[in-house]
Amino acid sequence: MLTNEVQDDYPGRDGKGCHFSKPVILEIVKHVESGVSRTVIVKRYKISRTTISEWMRDYGSAAYHAANERRQVNKTSILRAVMDKRMTVKEAMIAFRVTSSTIHGWIKAHKVEKGELAPIMRKRKSAKENQNENASEREKALEKALELSQLQVKALNTMIDIAEDKFKIAIRKKAGANQSSN
């Protein structure tokens, strides 16, 4: 079993920055699963809590993962019960064996997620709707402008045709005609 005593500078590896061997990683995972405090493991092996979490995710037993899933379900249940005032924080602490700081942290995170992000998401949605409306209006205006331009081209071509007939001169340039040099 681990204790708070630190004997080796970097136990389980040759030095800082060196990788742990797989047997040492599995030993650390067993310690966590058996209930050794992660703080003790961090001090003993000089690794971060993030590293321990990654190893638990990758090498943890099925029982460990099942317990974490239950804890996640409990988190949702606790939040619902406390937020709906069906249970006080103190009652939730006793019923689910969770500290009050953990419950308050979950509540704060939930409020930030739902309270602060919800208006932003509504604004984004309404902005997208406005963009769609603006795009639709722009499209109609462009179609109208195109129709007007086509009418102008048709009117100009008609005027050129009439002028060519009336004055017996070629106004339009013929394909392949040479440019006159002035």
KOLROLO-173867 format. One record per atom (N, C-alpha, C): atom name; x, y, z. Coordinates in pm, whole numbers, plus 32768, in hexadecimal, padded with zeros to 4 digits. Example, Ala and Ser with C-alpha at 12.3 -4.5 7.8 and 13.67 -1.06 7.14 Angstrom:
BEGIN
atom atom->N; east->8527; north->7DC7; up->830C;
atom atom->CA; east->84CE; north->7E3E; up->830C;
atom atom->C; east->8528; north->7EB6; up->830C;
atom atom->N; east->8505; north->7F1F; up->82C4;
atom atom->CA; east->8557; north->7F96; up->82CA;
atom atom->C; east->850A; north->8003; up->8313;
! end
This chain:
BEGIN
atom atom->N; east->8054; north->7F8A; up->8000;
atom atom->CA; east->8000; north->8000; up->8000;
atom atom->C; east->8058; north->807C; up->8000;
atom atom->N; east->8027; north->80E6; up->7FC4;
atom atom->CA; east->8072; north->8163; up->7FBE;
atom atom->C; east->8066; north->81B0; up->803F;
atom atom->N; east->80CE; north->81FB; up->805C;
atom atom->CA; east->80CA; north->8256; up->80CF;
atom atom->C; east->80F0; north->82E0; up->809E;
atom atom->N; east->80F2; north->833F; up->80F6;
atom atom->CA; east->8115; north->83C7; up->80D0;
atom atom->C; east->81AC; north->83DA; up->80C1;
atom atom->N; east->81FB; north->8375; up->80E7;
atom atom->CA; east->828C; north->8381; up->80DD;
atom atom->C; east->82B8; north->8378; up->804B;
atom atom->N; east->8315; north->83D1; up->8025;
atom atom->CA; east->834D; north->83D0; up->7F9F;
atom atom->C; east->83DD; north->83A2; up->7FAB;
atom atom->N; east->83FD; north->832B; up->7F70;
atom atom->CA; east->8482; north->82F3; up->7F7D;
atom atom->C; east->84D9; north->8313; up->7F04;
atom atom->N; east->84A8; north->82FB; up->7E8D;
atom atom->CA; east->84F2; north->830D; up->7E11;
atom atom->C; east->84C9; north->8392; up->7DD3;
atom atom->N; east->8526; north->83D5; up->7D8D;
atom atom->CA; east->8503; north->8454; up->7D4E;
atom atom->C; east->8492; north->8442; up->7CE8;
atom atom->N; east->849E; north->83E0; up->7C90;
atom atom->CA; east->8437; north->83C4; up->7C2C;
atom atom->C; east->841F; north->832E; up->7C26;
atom atom->N; east->83D3; north->82FA; up->7C86;
atom atom->CA; east->83BF; north->8269; up->7C8A;
atom atom->C; east->8372; north->8238; up->7C10;
atom atom->N; east->839C; north->81C4; up->7BDF;
atom atom->CA; east->8358; north->8189; up->7B6D;
atom atom->C; east->838D; north->81B7; up->7AE7;
atom atom->N; east->83F1; north->8212; up->7AE8;
atom atom->CA; east->842C; north->8243; up->7A6A;
atom atom->C; east->84B9; north->8274; up->7A84;
atom atom->N; east->8504; north->8289; up->7A18;
atom atom->CA; east->8591; north->82AE; up->7A25;
atom atom->C; east->85A5; north->833F; up->7A4F;
atom atom->N; east->8547; north->8394; up->7A35;
atom atom->CA; east->8553; north->8421; up->7A5A;
atom atom->C; east->84DB; north->846F; up->7A2A;
atom atom->N; east->84DA; north->84EF; up->7A4B;
atom atom->CA; east->846B; north->8544; up->7A20;
atom atom->C; east->8468; north->8548; up->7988;
atom atom->N; east->83F2; north->853B; up->794F;
atom atom->CA; east->83E4; north->853E; up->78BD;
atom atom->C; east->83ED; north->84B4; up->787F;
atom atom->N; east->8417; north->8451; up->78CC;
atom atom->CA; east->841E; north->83C8; up->7898;
atom atom->C; east->8397; north->8385; up->78AB;
atom atom->N; east->8379; north->8329; up->7852;
atom atom->CA; east->82F8; north->82E5; up->7855;
atom atom->C; east->82F7; north->8277; up->78BE;
atom atom->N; east->827F; north->825A; up->78F1;
atom atom->CA; east->826C; north->81ED; up->794E;
atom atom->C; east->825E; north->816B; up->7900;
atom atom->N; east->828D; north->80FF; up->793B;
atom atom->CA; east->827A; north->807D; up->78FB;
atom atom->C; east->81EA; north->8051; up->7913;
atom atom->N; east->81BA; north->7FF7; up->78BF;
atom atom->CA; east->812F; north->7FCB; up->78CA;
atom atom->C; east->8112; north->7F89; up->7950;
atom atom->N; east->816D; north->7F36; up->7986;
atom atom->CA; east->8150; north->7EFB; up->7A0B;
atom atom->C; east->813F; north->7F65; up->7A78;
atom atom->N; east->818D; north->7FD0; up->7A70;
atom atom->CA; east->8182; north->803B; up->7AD5;
atom atom->C; east->80FC; north->8083; up->7AC4;
atom atom->N; east->80D5; north->809D; up->7A48;
atom atom->CA; east->8054; north->80DE; up->7A2D;
atom atom->C; east->7FE3; north->8088; up->7A66;
atom atom->N; east->7FE6; north->8006; up->7A4C;
atom atom->CA; east->7F7E; north->7FAB; up->7A7D;
atom atom->C; east->7F7D; north->7FA6; up->7B16;
atom atom->N; east->7FF4; north->7FAF; up->7B54;
atom atom->CA; east->7FFD; north->7FB3; up->7BE6;
atom atom->C; east->7FBA; north->8031; up->7C1D;
atom atom->N; east->7FD2; north->80A3; up->7BDC;
atom atom->CA; east->7F96; north->8121; up->7C07;
atom atom->C; east->7EFE; north->811A; up->7BF7;
atom atom->N; east->7ED0; north->80E0; up->7B88;
atom atom->CA; east->7E3F; north->80D1; up->7B71;
atom atom->C; east->7E01; north->807C; up->7BDF;
atom atom->N; east->7E45; north->800E; up->7C07;
atom atom->CA; east->7E11; north->7FB8; up->7C72;
atom atom->C; east->7E09; north->8006; up->7CF5;
atom atom->N; east->7E6D; north->805A; up->7D10;
atom atom->CA; east->7E6B; north->80AB; up->7D8A;
atom atom->C; east->7DF1; north->8107; up->7D8C;
atom atom->N; east->7DD6; north->8148; up->7D1B;
atom atom->CA; east->7D62; north->81A3; up->7D14;
atom atom->C; east->7CE1; north->8155; up->7D28;
atom atom->N; east->7CD7; north->80E1; up->7CE7;
atom atom->CA; east->7C5E; north->808F; up->7CF4;
atom atom->C; east->7C4B; north->805C; up->7D82;
atom atom->N; east->7CBA; north->8047; up->7DCA;
atom atom->CA; east->7CAF; north->8014; up->7E53;
atom atom->C; east->7C91; north->8084; up->7EB7;
atom atom->N; east->7C8E; north->8100; up->7E88;
atom atom->CA; east->7C65; north->816E; up->7EE0;
atom atom->C; east->7CD3; north->81C9; up->7F0F;
atom atom->N; east->7D4E; north->81B6; up->7EDE;
atom atom->CA; east->7DBC; north->820E; up->7F05;
atom atom->C; east->7D9F; north->829A; up->7ECE;
atom atom->N; east->7DB4; north->82FC; up->7F1F;
atom atom->CA; east->7D9A; north->8387; up->7EF7;
atom atom->C; east->7DF1; north->83AD; up->7E81;
atom atom->N; east->7DB5; north->83F1; up->7E22;
atom atom->CA; east->7E01; north->841E; up->7DAD;
atom atom->C; east->7E6C; north->8482; up->7DD6;
atom atom->N; east->7E54; north->84CC; up->7E40;
atom atom->CA; east->7EB8; north->852B; up->7E72;
atom atom->C; east->7F36; north->84E1; up->7E9C;
atom atom->N; east->7F26; north->8470; up->7EDF;
atom atom->CA; east->7F98; north->841E; up->7F08;
atom atom->C; east->7FE3; north->83EA; up->7E8E;
atom atom->N; east->7F99; north->83BE; up->7E2A;
atom atom->CA; east->7FD7; north->8388; up->7DB1;
atom atom->C; east->8021; north->83F7; up->7D66;
atom atom->N; east->7FE5; north->846D; up->7D5F;
atom atom->CA; east->8025; north->84DF; up->7D1C;
atom atom->C; east->80AA; north->84FE; up->7D5F;
atom atom->N; east->80AA; north->8501; up->7DE5;
atom atom->CA; east->8126; north->8520; up->7E30;
atom atom->C; east->818D; north->84B0; up->7E21;
atom atom->N; east->815F; north->8435; up->7E29;
atom atom->CA; east->81BB; north->83C2; up->7E26;
atom atom->C; east->81FE; north->83B3; up->7D9E;
atom atom->N; east->81AF; north->83BB; up->7D32;
atom atom->CA; east->81E5; north->83A0; up->7CAD;
atom atom->C; east->8206; north->8420; up->7C5E;
atom atom->N; east->81E7; north->8492; up->7C98;
atom atom->CA; east->81FF; north->8513; up->7C57;
atom atom->C; east->81C1; north->8518; up->7BCA;
atom atom->N; east->813E; north->84FD; up->7BC8;
atom atom->CA; east->80F3; north->8505; up->7B4C;
atom atom->C; east->807A; north->855E; up->7B63;
atom atom->N; east->803B; north->8587; up->7AF9;
atom atom->CA; east->7FC7; north->85E0; up->7B06;
atom atom->C; east->7F47; north->858F; up->7B17;
atom atom->N; east->7EE2; north->85D1; up->7B4C;
atom atom->CA; east->7E5F; north->8592; up->7B59;
atom atom->C; east->7E26; north->8570; up->7ACF;
atom atom->N; east->7E46; north->85C3; up->7A6B;
atom atom->CA; east->7E16; north->85A9; up->79E3;
atom atom->C; east->7E4E; north->8525; up->79B0;
atom atom->N; east->7ECD; north->850C; up->79CA;
atom atom->CA; east->7F0B; north->848E; up->79A0;
atom atom->C; east->7EC5; north->8419; up->79E2;
atom atom->N; east->7EA9; north->8426; up->7A64;
atom atom->CA; east->7E63; north->83BA; up->7AAA;
atom atom->C; east->7DDA; north->83A3; up->7A6B;
atom atom->N; east->7D93; north->8410; up->7A4F;
atom atom->CA; east->7D0E; north->8402; up->7A11;
atom atom->C; east->7D16; north->83BE; up->798A;
atom atom->N; east->7D7A; north->83E2; up->793A;
atom atom->CA; east->7D8A; north->83A2; up->78B6;
atom atom->C; east->7DA8; north->830E; up->78C5;
atom atom->N; east->7DFD; north->82EA; up->7926;
atom atom->CA; east->7E1D; north->825D; up->793C;
atom atom->C; east->7DA2; north->8211; up->796D;
atom atom->N; east->7D54; north->8252; up->79C3;
atom atom->CA; east->7CDB; north->820F; up->79F4;
atom atom->C; east->7C79; north->81F8; up->7981;
atom atom->N; east->7C71; north->8259; up->7927;
atom atom->CA; east->7C19; north->824A; up->78B3;
atom atom->C; east->7C4A; north->81D7; up->785B;
atom atom->N; east->7CCE; north->81CF; up->7847;
atom atom->CA; east->7D05; north->816C; up->77EA;
atom atom->C; east->7D17; north->80E2; up->7828;
atom atom->N; east->7D3D; north->80DB; up->78A9;
atom atom->CA; east->7D62; north->805B; up->78E7;
atom atom->C; east->7D09; north->8032; up->795C;
atom atom->N; east->7CA7; north->8085; up->7980;
atom atom->CA; east->7C50; north->8066; up->79F1;
atom atom->C; east->7BFB; north->7FEB; up->79D6;
atom atom->N; east->7BD8; north->7FA6; up->7A42;
atom atom->CA; east->7B88; north->7F2B; up->7A33;
atom atom->C; east->7AF8; north->7F4D; up->7A0F;
atom atom->N; east->7AB0; north->7EE7; up->79E4;
atom atom->CA; east->7A23; north->7EF8; up->79C1;
atom atom->C; east->79D3; north->7F25; up->7A3A;
atom atom->N; east->79F6; north->7EF0; up->7AB0;
atom atom->CA; east->79AF; north->7F16; up->7B2A;
atom atom->C; east->79C4; north->7FAA; up->7B49;
atom atom->N; east->7A3E; north->7FDA; up->7B34;
atom atom->CA; east->7A5C; north->8069; up->7B4B;
atom atom->C; east->7A09; north->80C0; up->7AEC;
atom atom->N; east->7A03; north->809B; up->7A6D;
atom atom->CA; east->79B7; north->80E9; up->7A0C;
atom atom->C; east->7921; north->80E4; up->7A2A;
atom atom->N; east->78F0; north->8071; up->7A55;
atom atom->CA; east->7862; north->8065; up->7A78;
atom atom->C; east->7841; north->80BF; up->7AEF;
atom atom->N; east->789B; north->80C4; up->7B51;
atom atom->CA; east->7885; north->811A; up->7BC6;
atom atom->C; east->7883; north->81AC; up->7B9B;
atom atom->N; east->78DA; north->81D3; up->7B3D;
atom atom->CA; east->78DC; north->825D; up->7B0D;
atom atom->C; east->785D; north->827F; up->7AC0;
atom atom->N; east->7828; north->8220; up->7A75;
atom atom->CA; east->77AA; north->8237; up->7A2D;
atom atom->C; east->7739; north->824D; up->7A90;
atom atom->N; east->7736; north->81FD; up->7AFA;
atom atom->CA; east->76CF; north->820F; up->7B61;
atom atom->C; east->76DE; north->8298; up->7BA1;
atom atom->N; east->7759; north->82C2; up->7BB9;
atom atom->CA; east->7771; north->8345; up->7BF6;
atom atom->C; east->773F; north->83B4; up->7B99;
atom atom->N; east->7752; north->83A3; up->7B17;
atom atom->CA; east->7723; north->8407; up->7AB6;
atom atom->C; east->768A; north->840D; up->7AB7;
atom atom->N; east->7648; north->8399; up->7ABF;
atom atom->CA; east->75B7; north->8396; up->7AC7;
atom atom->C; east->758B; north->83D7; up->7B49;
atom atom->N; east->75D3; north->83BA; up->7BB7;
atom atom->CA; east->75B4; north->83F8; up->7C36;
atom atom->C; east->75C2; north->848F; up->7C2E;
atom atom->N; east->7625; north->84BF; up->7BE7;
atom atom->CA; east->7638; north->8550; up->7BD8;
atom atom->C; east->75BB; north->858F; up->7B9D;
atom atom->N; east->7586; north->8552; up->7B33;
atom atom->CA; east->750D; north->8586; up->7AF3;
atom atom->C; east->7498; north->857F; up->7B55;
atom atom->N; east->748C; north->8510; up->7B9B;
atom atom->CA; east->741F; north->8500; up->7BFC;
atom atom->C; east->742A; north->8565; up->7C6C;
atom atom->N; east->74A3; north->8578; up->7C9F;
atom atom->CA; east->74B9; north->85D8; up->7D0A;
atom atom->C; east->7497; north->8665; up->7CDC;
atom atom->N; east->74C8; north->8689; up->7C65;
atom atom->CA; east->74AB; north->870F; up->7C31;
atom atom->C; east->7415; north->8726; up->7C24;
atom atom->N; east->73CF; north->86C5; up->7BEB;
atom atom->CA; east->733E; north->86D4; up->7BDA;
atom atom->C; east->72F8; north->86E2; up->7C61;
atom atom->N; east->731F; north->868C; up->7CBF;
atom atom->CA; east->72DE; north->868E; up->7D43;
atom atom->C; east->72F7; north->8712; up->7D8B;
atom atom->N; east->7372; north->8742; up->7D89;
atom atom->CA; east->7393; north->87BD; up->7DD0;
atom atom->C; east->735A; north->8837; up->7D88;
atom atom->N; east->7365; north->883A; up->7D03;
atom atom->CA; east->7334; north->88AD; up->7CB7;
atom atom->C; east->729A; north->88B7; up->7CBE;
atom atom->N; east->7256; north->8844; up->7CC2;
atom atom->CA; east->71C4; north->8844; up->7CCC;
atom atom->C; east->7193; north->8850; up->7D5C;
atom atom->N; east->71F3; north->885E; up->7DB9;
atom atom->CA; east->71D6; north->886E; up->7E49;
atom atom->C; east->718B; north->87F7; up->7E84;
atom atom->N; east->71A1; north->8781; up->7E49;
atom atom->CA; east->716A; north->8707; up->7E84;
atom atom->C; east->71C5; north->86D4; up->7EF3;
atom atom->N; east->7242; north->870A; up->7EF4;
atom atom->CA; east->72A4; north->86DE; up->7F55;
atom atom->C; east->7301; north->8753; up->7F72;
atom atom->N; east->732D; north->875E; up->7FEE;
atom atom->CA; east->738F; north->87C6; up->800E;
atom atom->C; east->741A; north->8791; up->7FED;
atom atom->N; east->747A; north->87EC; up->7FEC;
atom atom->CA; east->7504; north->87C3; up->7FD0;
atom atom->C; east->7533; north->8763; up->803D;
atom atom->N; east->750F; north->8780; up->80B9;
atom atom->CA; east->7537; north->872A; up->8128;
atom atom->C; east->74FC; north->869E; up->811A;
atom atom->N; east->747D; north->8695; up->80F4;
atom atom->CA; east->743D; north->8613; up->80DF;
atom atom->C; east->7480; north->85C7; up->806C;
atom atom->N; east->74A2; north->860F; up->8001;
atom atom->CA; east->74E5; north->85D0; up->7F8F;
atom atom->C; east->7570; north->859D; up->7FB7;
atom atom->N; east->75B5; north->85EB; up->800B;
atom atom->CA; east->7639; north->85C0; up->803B;
atom atom->C; east->762F; north->8539; up->8082;
atom atom->N; east->75CC; north->852D; up->80D8;
atom atom->CA; east->75BB; north->84B3; up->8127;
atom atom->C; east->758C; north->8440; up->80CD;
atom atom->N; east->752A; north->845B; up->8079;
atom atom->CA; east->74F0; north->83F2; up->8026;
atom atom->C; east->7552; north->83BC; up->7FBE;
atom atom->N; east->75A1; north->8415; up->7F82;
atom atom->CA; east->75F8; north->83EB; up->7F14;
atom atom->C; east->768C; north->83E6; up->7F39;
atom atom->N; east->76AD; north->8406; up->7FB8;
atom atom->CA; east->7738; north->8405; up->7FE8;
atom atom->C; east->7791; north->845A; up->7F90;
atom atom->N; east->776A; north->84D9; up->7F81;
atom atom->CA; east->77B6; north->853A; up->7F32;
atom atom->C; east->77C8; north->85B6; up->7F8A;
atom atom->N; east->7839; north->85FA; up->7F7B;
atom atom->CA; east->7851; north->8671; up->7FCD;
atom atom->C; east->77FD; north->86E7; up->7F9D;
atom atom->N; east->77E6; north->8744; up->7FF6;
atom atom->CA; east->7794; north->87B9; up->7FD1;
atom atom->C; east->77DB; north->880E; up->7F69;
atom atom->N; east->7861; north->8816; up->7F6F;
atom atom->CA; east->78AA; north->8866; up->7F0C;
atom atom->C; east->789B; north->882A; up->7E81;
atom atom->N; east->7895; north->87A6; up->7E79;
atom atom->CA; east->7881; north->8763; up->7DF8;
atom atom->C; east->77F6; north->8785; up->7DC1;
atom atom->N; east->7791; north->877C; up->7E17;
atom atom->CA; east->7708; north->879A; up->7DEB;
atom atom->C; east->76FD; north->882C; up->7DC0;
atom atom->N; east->7736; north->8887; up->7E11;
atom atom->CA; east->7730; north->8915; up->7DEE;
atom atom->C; east->777B; north->8931; up->7D6C;
atom atom->N; east->77E9; north->88EA; up->7D55;
atom atom->CA; east->7833; north->88F8; up->7CD6;
atom atom->C; east->77E0; north->88CC; up->7C60;
atom atom->N; east->7798; north->885B; up->7C70;
atom atom->CA; east->7741; north->882B; up->7C05;
atom atom->C; east->76D1; north->888E; up->7BE9;
atom atom->N; east->7698; north->88C5; up->7C54;
atom atom->CA; east->762B; north->8926; up->7C42;
atom atom->C; east->765E; north->89A2; up->7BFA;
atom atom->N; east->76D3; north->89D2; up->7C24;
atom atom->CA; east->770D; north->8A49; up->7BE4;
atom atom->C; east->7728; north->8A2E; up->7B50;
atom atom->N; east->7764; north->89BC; up->7B32;
atom atom->CA; east->7781; north->8999; up->7AA6;
atom atom->C; east->7701; north->898E; up->7A55;
atom atom->N; east->7699; north->8955; up->7A92;
atom atom->CA; east->7618; north->8946; up->7A4E;
atom atom->C; east->75DC; north->89CF; up->7A30;
atom atom->N; east->75E2; north->8A28; up->7A94;
atom atom->CA; east->75AB; north->8AAE; up->7A80;
atom atom->C; east->75F7; north->8AFA; up->7A14;
atom atom->N; east->767B; north->8AEC; up->7A13;
atom atom->CA; east->76CC; north->8B2E; up->79AC;
atom atom->C; east->76A8; north->8AF7; up->7924;
atom atom->N; east->769F; north->8A73; up->791B;
atom atom->CA; east->7681; north->8A33; up->789A;
atom atom->C; east->75F6; north->8A59; up->7869;
atom atom->N; east->7594; north->8A4D; up->78C0;
atom atom->CA; east->750A; north->8A67; up->7896;
atom atom->C; east->74E7; north->8AFB; up->7899;
atom atom->N; east->751B; north->8B41; up->78FB;
atom atom->CA; east->74F5; north->8BCD; up->790E;
atom atom->C; east->753C; north->8C2C; up->78B0;
atom atom->N; east->75BE; north->8C1B; up->78A1;
atom atom->CA; east->760B; north->8C7A; up->7851;
atom atom->C; east->7611; north->8C53; up->77BE;
atom atom->N; east->7611; north->8BD3; up->77A1;
atom atom->CA; east->761C; north->8BA9; up->7716;
atom atom->C; east->7596; north->8BAB; up->76CF;
atom atom->N; east->7529; north->8B99; up->7717;
atom atom->CA; east->74A6; north->8B94; up->76D7;
atom atom->C; east->7486; north->8C15; up->768B;
atom atom->N; east->7497; north->8C8D; up->76C8;
atom atom->CA; east->747B; north->8D07; up->767C;
atom atom->C; east->74D6; north->8D17; up->7601;
atom atom->N; east->7552; north->8CED; up->7610;
atom atom->CA; east->75AF; north->8CF6; up->759F;
atom atom->C; east->7580; north->8C9C; up->752E;
atom atom->N; east->7554; north->8C23; up->7551;
atom atom->CA; east->7525; north->8BC6; up->74EB;
atom atom->C; east->74A6; north->8BFC; up->74A9;
atom atom->N; east->744D; north->8C3C; up->74F9;
atom atom->CA; east->73D4; north->8C76; up->74BE;
atom atom->C; east->73FA; north->8CE7; up->745F;
atom atom->N; east->745D; north->8D3A; up->7486;
atom atom->CA; east->748A; north->8DA7; up->742F;
atom atom->C; east->74C2; north->8D70; up->73AD;
atom atom->N; east->7512; north->8D06; up->73B8;
atom atom->CA; east->754B; north->8CCB; up->7340;
atom atom->C; east->74DE; north->8C96; up->72E5;
atom atom->N; east->747A; north->8C55; up->7322;
atom atom->CA; east->740D; north->8C1E; up->72D2;
atom atom->C; east->73C0; north->8C8D; up->728D;
atom atom->N; east->73A0; north->8CF9; up->72D7;
atom atom->CA; east->7356; north->8D66; up->729A;
atom atom->C; east->73AB; north->8DAD; up->7231;
atom atom->N; east->742F; north->8DB5; up->7247;
atom atom->CA; east->7487; north->8DF2; up->71E3;
atom atom->C; east->7486; north->8DA0; up->7163;
atom atom->N; east->7486; north->8D1C; up->7171;
atom atom->CA; east->7480; north->8CC5; up->70FB;
atom atom->C; east->73FC; north->8CD6; up->70B2;
atom atom->N; east->738E; north->8CE0; up->7100;
atom atom->CA; east->730D; north->8CF6; up->70C2;
atom atom->C; east->730B; north->8D7B; up->7076;
atom atom->N; east->7346; north->8DE4; up->70B4;
atom atom->CA; east->734E; north->8E67; up->7072;
atom atom->C; east->73A2; north->8E5E; up->6FF3;
atom atom->N; east->7410; north->8E13; up->6FF9;
atom atom->CA; east->7463; north->8E02; up->6F82;
atom atom->C; east->7414; north->8DBE; up->6F14;
atom atom->N; east->73C6; north->8D58; up->6F39;
atom atom->CA; east->7376; north->8D13; up->6ED5;
atom atom->C; east->730F; north->8D70; up->6E97;
atom atom->N; east->72CF; north->8DC4; up->6EEB;
atom atom->CA; east->726D; north->8E24; up->6EB8;
atom atom->C; east->72B2; north->8E89; up->6E5E;
atom atom->N; east->7326; north->8EBC; up->6E8B;
atom atom->CA; east->7371; north->8F1E; up->6E3B;
atom atom->C; east->739D; north->8EE0; up->6DB6;
atom atom->N; east->73C8; north->8E63; up->6DBA;
atom atom->CA; east->73F4; north->8E20; up->6D40;
atom atom->C; east->737E; north->8E10; up->6CE1;
atom atom->N; east->730A; north->8DF0; up->6D18;
atom atom->CA; east->7292; north->8DE0; up->6CC4;
atom atom->C; east->726C; north->8E66; up->6C83;
atom atom->N; east->7270; north->8ED0; up->6CD4;
atom atom->CA; east->7251; north->8F55; up->6C9E;
atom atom->C; east->72B7; north->8F7F; up->6C35;
atom atom->N; east->7337; north->8F65; up->6C50;
atom atom->CA; east->73A2; north->8F86; up->6BF1;
atom atom->C; east->738F; north->8F39; up->6B6E;
atom atom->N; east->736B; north->8EBA; up->6B7B;
atom atom->CA; east->7355; north->8E67; up->6B05;
atom atom->C; east->72E3; north->8E9F; up->6AAF;
atom atom->N; east->7276; north->8EC9; up->6AF0;
atom atom->CA; east->7205; north->8F03; up->6AA6;
atom atom->C; east->7230; north->8F85; up->6A61;
atom atom->N; east->727D; north->8FD9; up->6AA7;
atom atom->CA; east->72AB; north->9056; up->6A6B;
atom atom->C; east->7306; north->903B; up->69F4;
atom atom->N; east->735E; north->8FD8; up->6A00;
atom atom->CA; east->73B7; north->8FB5; up->6991;
atom atom->C; east->7369; north->8F7F; up->691A;
atom atom->N; east->7304; north->8F2E; up->6934;
atom atom->CA; east->72B1; north->8EFA; up->68C6;
atom atom->C; east->7269; north->8F6C; up->687E;
atom atom->N; east->7238; north->8FCC; up->68CC;
atom atom->CA; east->71F3; north->903F; up->6891;
atom atom->C; east->7255; north->9093; up->683D;
atom atom->N; east->72D0; north->90A7; up->6872;
atom atom->CA; east->7336; north->90F4; up->6829;
atom atom->C; east->735C; north->90AB; up->67A8;
atom atom->N; east->7368; north->9026; up->67AE;
atom atom->CA; east->738A; north->8FD8; up->6737;
atom atom->C; east->731B; north->8FE6; up->66CE;
atom atom->N; east->72A0; north->8FDD; up->66F9;
atom atom->CA; east->722F; north->8FEB; up->669D;
atom atom->C; east->7230; north->9075; up->665A;
atom atom->N; east->724C; north->90DF; up->66A9;
atom atom->CA; east->7253; north->9167; up->6674;
atom atom->C; east->72C5; north->9174; up->660F;
atom atom->N; east->7339; north->913A; up->6630;
atom atom->CA; east->73AC; north->913F; up->65D5;
atom atom->C; east->738D; north->90F8; up->6552;
atom atom->N; east->734A; north->9086; up->655B;
atom atom->CA; east->7327; north->903D; up->64E1;
atom atom->C; east->72C8; north->908F; up->6489;
atom atom->N; east->726A; north->90D6; up->64C9;
atom atom->CA; east->7210; north->912E; up->647E;
atom atom->C; east->725D; north->91A0; up->643B;
atom atom->N; east->72BF; north->91D9; up->6483;
atom atom->CA; east->7310; north->9246; up->644A;
atom atom->C; east->7360; north->9215; up->63D2;
atom atom->N; east->739B; north->91A0; up->63DD;
atom atom->CA; east->73E8; north->9168; up->636E;
atom atom->C; east->738D; north->9152; up->62F5;
atom atom->N; east->7316; north->911E; up->630D;
atom atom->CA; east->72B7; north->9105; up->62A1;
atom atom->C; east->728E; north->918A; up->625F;
atom atom->N; east->7276; north->91F2; up->62B0;
atom atom->CA; east->7251; north->9276; up->627A;
atom atom->C; east->72C3; north->92B1; up->6228;
atom atom->N; east->733E; north->92A7; up->625C;
atom atom->CA; east->73B1; north->92DD; up->6211;
atom atom->C; east->73C5; north->9292; up->618E;
atom atom->N; east->73B9; north->920E; up->618F;
atom atom->CA; east->73C6; north->91C1; up->6113;
atom atom->C; east->735A; north->91E7; up->60AE;
atom atom->N; east->72E2; north->91FE; up->60DF;
atom atom->CA; east->7274; north->9228; up->6086;
atom atom->C; east->7294; north->92B0; up->6048;
atom atom->N; east->72C7; north->930E; up->609B;
atom atom->CA; east->72EA; north->9393; up->6069;
atom atom->C; east->7359; north->938B; up->5FFF;
atom atom->N; east->73BB; north->9334; up->6018;
atom atom->CA; east->7428; north->9324; up->5FB7;
atom atom->C; east->73F1; north->92EA; up->5F34;
atom atom->N; east->739A; north->9286; up->5F3F;
atom atom->CA; east->735E; north->924A; up->5EC8;
atom atom->C; east->7312; north->92B4; up->5E76;
atom atom->N; east->72C2; north->9305; up->5EBB;
atom atom->CA; east->7275; north->936F; up->5E77;
atom atom->C; east->72D3; north->93D3; up->5E34;
atom atom->N; east->733D; north->93FB; up->5E7B;
atom atom->CA; east->739C; north->945D; up->5E43;
atom atom->C; east->73E4; north->9422; up->5DCA;
atom atom->N; east->740C; north->93A3; up->5DCF;
atom atom->CA; east->744F; north->9365; up->5D5D;
atom atom->C; east->73F3; north->9362; up->5CE3;
atom atom->N; east->7373; north->933F; up->5CF9;
atom atom->CA; east->7313; north->933A; up->5C8B;
atom atom->C; east->72F9; north->93C7; up->5C53;
atom atom->N; east->72E3; north->9425; up->5CAA;
atom atom->CA; east->72BE; north->94AB; up->5C7F;
atom atom->C; east->7330; north->94F4; up->5C38;
atom atom->N; east->73A9; north->94ED; up->5C71;
atom atom->CA; east->741A; north->9538; up->5C39;
atom atom->C; east->7472; north->94E4; up->5BDD;
atom atom->N; east->7453; north->9465; up->5BCC;
atom atom->CA; east->749B; north->940B; up->5B73;
atom atom->C; east->7532; north->940A; up->5B92;
atom atom->N; east->7553; north->9404; up->5C12;
atom atom->CA; east->75E0; north->93F8; up->5C3B;
atom atom->C; east->75EC; north->9385; up->5CA0;
atom atom->N; east->7664; north->9347; up->5CA2;
atom atom->CA; east->767E; north->92DB; up->5D00;
atom atom->C; east->76B3; north->9318; up->5D82;
atom atom->N; east->7666; north->9312; up->5DE9;
atom atom->CA; east->7691; north->9348; up->5E6B;
atom atom->C; east->76DC; north->92DE; up->5EBB;
atom atom->N; east->76AB; north->9263; up->5EB8;
atom atom->CA; east->76ED; north->91F7; up->5F04;
atom atom->C; east->776B; north->91CC; up->5EBC;
atom atom->N; east->77CF; north->91AA; up->5F09;
atom atom->CA; east->784E; north->917B; up->5ECF;
atom atom->C; east->7839; north->90EB; up->5E9E;
atom atom->N; east->7868; north->90CD; up->5E2A;
atom atom->CA; east->785D; north->9046; up->5DF4;
atom atom->C; east->78CC; north->8FF0; up->5E30;
atom atom->N; east->78B1; north->8F73; up->5E42;
atom atom->CA; east->7913; north->8F18; up->5E7A;
atom atom->C; east->7989; north->8F0E; up->5E1D;
atom atom->N; east->7A01; north->8F18; up->5E52;
atom atom->CA; east->7A7B; north->8F0C; up->5E03;
atom atom->C; east->7AA0; north->8F8A; up->5DB7;
atom atom->N; east->7A58; north->8FF6; up->5DC9;
atom atom->CA; east->7A77; north->9073; up->5D80;
atom atom->C; east->7AF4; north->90B2; up->5DB8;
atom atom->N; east->7B41; north->90F2; up->5D64;
atom atom->CA; east->7BBB; north->9136; up->5D8F;
atom atom->C; east->7B99; north->91BB; up->5DCF;
atom atom->N; east->7BE9; north->91E1; up->5E2F;
atom atom->CA; east->7BD9; north->9263; up->5E6F;
atom atom->C; east->7C10; north->92CE; up->5E11;
atom atom->N; east->7BCC; north->933D; up->5E06;
atom atom->CA; east->7C01; north->93A9; up->5DB3;
atom atom->C; east->7C68; north->93F7; up->5E02;
atom atom->N; east->7CD3; north->9421; up->5DC2;
atom atom->CA; east->7D3A; north->946E; up->5E07;
atom atom->C; east->7D27; north->9500; up->5DE8;
atom atom->N; east->7D17; north->9553; up->5E47;
atom atom->CA; east->7D00; north->95E2; up->5E33;
atom atom->C; east->7D7A; north->9632; up->5E4A;
! end
